[in-house]
């Protein structure tokens, strides 16, 4: 069925103008990794998470499918001012099933303004537009504890206006829409280790969860000159998540106060699955503030990204996260170092849970990029994940473990 849908979308793209030229480009990564040391997590394995929303992770065996992926981008001019763009992505972590990451139409309103309607990347991070294009940045991957939100695309509209201010290039965009991600694997992983979120009633069935970000409204500003590039983003959305639950009905036949039979109930009378209901932990407003950038000098490039996310949930959750990195500038060899840090702070006492730091961890990165040719690079990387979230008497939300990862990647574009 997926292949039929993709073929239909391709047909739609070309149906606007049978004489239109279809421009094709793409990118990909072949990545292999192995955990070389660490402590077991609650599952009993020594694991290193590298992608939280697709839940890609490594264990103490070589694996090349967790982060390997390929993407194909196609665009065609519908008219002099209108262009259609589609991008298909297949990942090893998702069993190589192709997904439509982008599918939007852009219309040039004026020489300096464009309207884009459809499905595209949500401008959250400094590297949002090409966060999966490994060739576009020095490391094998952006740090997972910063780039970890389960929603990265959205369906909606974006208005972009660009202009020059002295020697500065300025892009300003406003955007709005919504997105639903279904069968999110990371929720099931953490829930089976004792947490993540809780339904107001019933018991979770081992499985995945669905997450919706509705009423997305935001602003993105990017400014750059010959050595400095900065991007700031702000948006608000309504977060809701649901999962299948089951009930255990206890039947006391002889009225002696002791259940004689227990019936497991997973479906409603009409046969549909029973879904978890709304609560202050599963239905709330979310706000996102991001600031990232790069500073390029003769011998070094410095990169940084900072996010501050707040939930209006029962815990009053706040997530301050940041990443800093330095890269030595050389045409062929580019050694680099980076440090990312993430925290979860509880500001409301929900059902006696208390307030304070509930999660904290950091990732130290050392690596080397070798530009094999003008469209391919080979990378070697060492990462150390340190869980700093055991903050007595607060409950540790981390469900992580200390681990060290070594990985090798071949990134390419075409």
Helices and strands as residue ranges (DSSP letters): H 2-15, E 22-38, E 48-51, E 56-58, E 69-77, E 82-91, G 92-94, E 99-110, E 113-121, G 128-130, G 134-136, E 153-165, E 168-184, H 185-191, E 203-224, E 228-251, E 261-265, E 283-296, E 300-311, E 317-328, E 333-346, E 356-373, E 376-387, E 403-413
